[in-house]
Amino acid sequence: MQKYKPDYYNDLDKVYSKIWNLLNSGLLNRDAPFHIPVFICGDKNKSDGRIVVLRGVDKKGKIIWFHSDIRSNKVKILKHNPEVSLLFYDKSEKIQLRISGHAKINYQNDVTKKSWKKTAHMSRQCYLGDIAPGFDVSEPTSGLTANVDNLKYTIEESEIGYKNFCVIETFIKSIEWLYLAAKGHRRAYFSLKNNSLEKKWLIP
Ligand SMILES: Cc1cc2nc3c(=O)[nH]c(=O)nc-3n(C[C@H](O)[C@H](O)[C@H](O)COP(=O)(O)O)c2cc1C
């Protein structure tokens, strides 16, 4: 564990800035640990997490988002319970973030149009299968045709994947921060509800 104290060690405002810096670097840098958080949702009987790719960060709007398949199980769950969490951990920074919020499924609207346009040829492959993700099959398969598996499709041909594409936004309600340090851990809580920011320290 590092022995020095970073500038945010005893400063809630700097912790808050650091959170958004880490989220932004997770967005821009595919090798950053914050690039692939765990997205957690569930119903009253069961909750489940899965890795997703961070695709958008809006500090002002307090929104983060990722792309998904509209046919996926998580979408069915979110329709019943849109209260969700995202879990991030950066080992070298020794920082864990637990973000909670309200999810919105965007489908065939301005948000998805904008994101789909920016979705690269290769990434569109995920949306080009005829069978829904999670569907039972009798043999091991990617669910894609050989041409799609081998990326042998044009960008025009990939447009058909838009019908399966959605953008899941999380409107952040709270962020819990944990920083592990040899000099003493630090834990903080930010409530982002009702257009105000409340911040407080917690016992780690
Ligand atoms: C590195 C990595 C990145 C992933 N990115 C996404 C993603 O951005 N969106 C997504 O829906 N699933 C993504 N997945 C797949 C999910 O983890 C999950 O298996 C899939 O979405 C089905 O989940 P569900 O059945 O809960 O809907 C990714 C998996 C890995 C390992």
The ligand as an ORCA input file, in Angstrom:
! r2SCAN-3c Opt
* xyz 0 1
  C     -15.092     -7.350    -21.095
  C     -16.584     -7.481    -21.274
  C     -17.301     -6.421    -21.748
  C     -18.693     -6.506    -21.903
  N     -19.391     -5.422    -22.321
  C     -20.751     -5.472    -22.393
  C     -21.502     -4.299    -22.696
  O     -20.976     -3.200    -22.886
  N     -22.841     -4.429    -22.751
  C     -23.478     -5.617    -22.516
  O     -24.704     -5.659    -22.577
  N     -22.802     -6.729    -22.211
  C     -21.444     -6.685    -22.133
  N     -20.722     -7.813    -21.798
  C     -21.441     -9.096    -21.604
  C     -22.129     -9.086    -20.219
  O     -21.174     -9.230    -19.199
  C     -23.203    -10.169    -20.120
  O     -22.633    -11.455    -20.282
  C     -24.306     -9.981    -21.165
  O     -24.640     -8.609    -21.299
  C     -25.570    -10.760    -20.781
  O     -26.033    -10.299    -19.546
  P     -27.582    -10.421    -19.107
  O     -27.984    -11.819    -19.408
  O     -27.563    -10.121    -17.668
  O     -28.363     -9.428    -19.899
  C     -19.344     -7.728    -21.616
  C     -18.605     -8.799    -21.099
  C     -17.257     -8.678    -20.931
  C     -16.494     -9.857    -20.379
*
